[in-house]
């Protein structure tokens, strides 16, 4: 590991090494969980849009994503 680290430091200005080093490396399990969460979020959004599209106008209110995650308002 130390040898690999020294090589990265030595050649850090080489374009190919720089391109690889700038990538965001994550464990596969975390990467897959993020991907799954993104798919689920998109499905929820699509379902809500379809529900709004096929219901009476004004019966399903439009709530922004920021407002959905607020649990309580402190006064």
C-alpha positions in Angstrom: 0.0 0.0 0.0 2.8 2.4 0.8 4.5 1.6 -2.5 1.3 2.3 -4.4 0.8 5.6 -2.4 4.3 6.7 -3.3 3.7 5.9 -7.0 0.6 8.0 -6.9 2.5 10.9 -5.3 5.4 10.6 -7.8 3.2 10.6 -10.9 0.3 12.7 -9.6 0.7 15.2 -12.4 0.5 12.7 -15.2 -2.9 13.1 -17.0 -3.9 9.4 -16.8 -3.0 9.1 -13.1 -4.7 12.3 -12.3 -7.9 11.2 -14.1 -8.0 8.0 -12.1 -7.2 9.7 -8.8 -10.0 12.2 -9.2 -12.6 9.5 -9.4 -14.7 8.9 -6.4 -14.0 5.4 -5.1 -16.7 3.8 -2.9 -17.2 0.3 -1.6 -19.4 -1.7 -3.9 -22.1 -2.2 -1.3 -22.4 1.5 -0.6 -22.4 2.3 -4.4 -25.2 -0.2 -5.0 -27.3 1.1 -2.0 -27.0 4.7 -3.4 -28.1 3.4 -6.8 -31.1 1.5 -5.4 -32.1 4.6 -3.3 -32.0 6.7 -6.5 -34.2 4.3 -8.4 -36.7 4.2 -5.5 -36.8 8.0 -5.3 -37.4 8.3 -9.0 -40.2 5.7 -8.8 -41.9 7.6 -6.0 -41.6 10.9 -8.0 -43.0 9.3 -11.1 -45.9 7.7 -9.2 -46.8 11.0 -7.6 -46.7 12.8 -11.0 -49.0 10.1 -12.5 -51.3 10.3 -9.5 -51.5 14.1 -9.9 -52.0 13.8 -13.7 -54.9 11.4 -13.4 -56.8 12.9 -10.5 -59.1 15.9 -10.2 -57.2 19.2 -10.4 -56.2 20.5 -7.0 -57.1 17.3 -5.1 -53.4 16.1 -4.9 -51.3 19.1 -3.6 -47.8 19.8 -4.9 -45.4 19.4 -2.1 -41.7 20.2 -2.8 -39.0 17.6 -1.9 -37.5 20.0 0.6 -40.8 20.3 2.5 -41.3 16.5 2.6 -38.3 16.0 4.8 -39.1 18.5 7.4 -40.4 16.7 10.5 -41.5 19.6 12.7 -41.2 23.4 12.7 -39.7 24.9 15.9 -41.2 28.2 17.0 
